[in-house]
């Protein structure tokens, strides 16, 4: 008999909710990554590219791209019984950067997706998170046909602090995206620990 003793064992503990940003240049794979890893149907704010964007949206290297995120992507993934990540994909084009400050509020960390065909597109995201002191990792999205580089070459090309992790990923694959998020959590915990020790000294 499942009685009063089981029901009164105490309230169930709610999982810790953590906000993560998925950033990067136009066409780097942010919407794809959020969609691949989210356990719920992701919220997307994609619109079809039109002639209005000609001369504004740089499609070099991603000529096949037909849509763009105009506000954000949103998804959720449960890492463990007591940890849930809420993912917010940022728009990649600079004309939508005014949204970033709102999305960044309360974020624990960020993933910057890098496309080696347009590596310089990472710089605005990297600069943004460095200025805010937000821990981040760079995930090199391995597009088919794109030239491959060693991780240390990407680190040097982006002029990253040696402590910023650079990892390979396939944004289409759930397990690959999940590993990137776990790497970000590990890095974030390390950064927070270092900051606490510095504050205590």
Secondary structure, 3 states (H helix, E strand, C coil): CCCHHHHCCCCCCCCEEEEEEEEECCCCCHHHHHHHHCCCCCECCEEECCHHHCCCCCCCCCCCCCEEECCEEEEEEEEECCEEEEEEEECCCHHHHHHHHHHHCCCCEEEEEECHHHHHHHHHHHHHHHHHCCEEEEEEECCCCCCCCCHHHHHHHCCCCCCCCEEEECCCCHHHHHHHHHHHHHHHHHHHHHHHHHHHC
